[in-house]
Amino acid sequence: MMKNISFIETGTGLDVHGQDVNVAARRAVEDAVHYNSMPGVKKILPDEDLNQMKVNVKLAVPADEDELDVEKIKAMIPYGAVSVEVMQGGMATTSGIYLEEQRDKNDLMYIVNAAVEVGY
């Protein structure tokens, strides 16, 4: 459990074709952390040690929750103790077209939302 949350980064990821919740989730986490820099984070951590950092990744997924590879999501975060929470959410909506050559199972696109909490 995180005692102090210092930063919350949010992102959205889509898999337009293929209906792969892992693709959408990885893109959501990347979107959340890609545009951020936390140069002062070491100063607020116990012992100024990045290994003391805790990161909680929350993912709202529209479907196939049981197919999400949590270990691959954890591996995207380079520092700290990483946990992942998965909940129903996001969106599955029509992409407007079914493309068999894109591994489509149907015409849906999956949209995943991520909140990445950083603290200690």
N, C-alpha and C positions, 0 to 999 in steps of 0.2 A: 504494500500500500504506500502511496506517495503522500508524504506529510505536507509538502509545499509544491504547488504547481506554479512554475515561473513563466512558462510559455505555452500557448495553445496554437498550433498551426492547423489549418483546415485545407482540404482539397477534394477534388472531384475527379473521378476516372470513369472512362467509358470503354466498353467493348462493343463496337458497332456491329461487327459480324463475328459469329462463332459462339456467342452466348457463354463466354468463359468468365466466371466470376473472379478468377485469379488475375486475369489480364486487367479487368476493371479495377480491382482492389490495388494491385501494384501501381497502376497509373494514379490512383487517388492518393496513395501515400507519397509517391514521387511529387505530385502536384503540391501536396502539403509542405514538404520539406525543401523542395527545389529552389524556392525563391527567398529563402531565409538564411541569415547569418547570425550567429549568437556569440559574438566575440567576447562578451563578458561572462559567459556561462560558468567558466571555471571559478571565477571570483565568488560566486554565490553557492557553489557546491561545498559540502563538507571536505575539509583538507585540500580544497581546490583540485580535486581529483575527478576526472571525467568518468572513472569507474564507479563513482558514487552517484552518478546521474541515473535517474529512473525515467523511462519513456513508456507511456501507455498509448497504444494505438487502438483507437476505436473505429470500427468499420460498420457502416450500415449497408447491408447487401440485400438486393431484391429477391434473390433466389439462390438455390444450390449452396446454401450455407455450409453443408456437410462436405462440399468439394473444395472449400477454401484451404489452401496450404499455408497454415499459420507460420510454420518454420521459415518459409520463403519471405513472408512479410517481416518477420523478426530480423532476418538477415539483411534487410534493407537499411536498418538503423545501425550505424557503425560504432556507437558508444553506449555504455550504460547497460543497465538491466532492463530488458524489453519485455513487455507483456502486450497481449492482443486481446481485445474484447470484440466479439462479433454479435451484431444484433440485426433484426429485420429492419429494413429501411431502403434507402436508395430508390431506384425505379427501374422497372422493365417496361419499355415502351416500344412502339413500332419504329423500325428503322426505315420503313417504307418500301423495303425490297428484300426478297429472299435470294441469296446467292449461294448456291451449292458449292461452287468453287472456293468460297471463303469459309467453308466448314459450317455454314449456317444450319441450325436445326429447325429454325423458324425465322420469322421476320423481326424478332425482338432485338433490341440493344439493351445491354445491362449498364446501369449507372450506379456507381458506388460512391458514397461519401465517407471521408476520413477526417478524424480529429486526432491530432498527435499531441499528447500532453507531455511536457518536459519539466522535470523538477527533481526533487530528492526526498 
